[in-house]
Amino acid sequence: MLSTLPTTAEHAQTPTPSAQDHQDTIETRLWLEEHVWLYKLLRSENNVSPTFRFPDLIAACVSLVFAQVNAPVRIFQFLGTRLVLRAPQTPRRRESMWRQQYELLLEVQRSPANRHPNPKFQLDQLTTACVALCRDQDESGTGILQQARHNMAERAQRGEQVQLA
């Protein structure tokens, strides 16, 4: 797994360039409130056959937000009106998401809306915004589980899903 979070020198392992090209998941963090809600969805009786894990659920949230034409606007609206009012030291949980959805968030993170003179938001805040927006739209999480199925089918068609150890 490729990490976008800082690590200490003694624990840092820099992947070789060829290994970086094949990383399927990216590490991120979720703010506690959104993590708790997503954990409930993970443990929900609706999350069966297959049981989706955090990378699938987070990626589904990102996909659902980006399925709408105004995704960056909605994300920055949430960040600027709701997340900014939370305590900056709010605990976060380390999780992962699929690379394809990470690249969508990376594009937003590098956008002019996230540059001077605007405040700079980090990956964990962008990820949290997507989960929160999905929770606002559908508290049950049914749409997230359905999107996770679609994302899985797309990955399988591209040959990215199966990792045998």
VENURFEN-V459932 format. One record per backbone hydrogen bond with DSSP energy under -1.0 kcal/mol. CO is the residue of the C=O (numbers start at 0). NH is the residue of the N-H. Records with the same first field share a line. If there is no record, write none. Layout:
CO = NH, NH
//
This chain:
1 = 26
7 = 11
15 = 19
16 = 20
18 = 21
19 = 22
23 = 98
24 = 1
25 = 96
27 = 94
29 = 92
30 = 34
31 = 35
32 = 36
33 = 37
34 = 38
35 = 39
36 = 40
37 = 41
38 = 42
43 = 46
45 = 47
52 = 56
53 = 57
54 = 58
55 = 59
56 = 60
57 = 61
58 = 62
59 = 63
60 = 64
61 = 65
64 = 67
67 = 70
69 = 73
70 = 74
71 = 75
72 = 76
73 = 77
74 = 78
75 = 79
76 = 80
77 = 81, 82
78 = 83
82 = 85
86 = 89
90 = 31
92 = 29
94 = 27
96 = 25
97 = 101
98 = 102
100 = 104
101 = 105
102 = 106
103 = 107
104 = 108
105 = 109
107 = 110
110 = 113
111 = 114
114 = 117
121 = 125
122 = 126
123 = 127
124 = 128
125 = 129
126 = 130
127 = 131
128 = 132
129 = 133
130 = 134
131 = 135
132 = 136
133 = 137
137 = 140
140 = 144
141 = 145
142 = 146
143 = 147
144 = 148
145 = 149
146 = 150
147 = 151
148 = 152
149 = 153
150 = 154
151 = 155
152 = 156
153 = 157
154 = 159
//
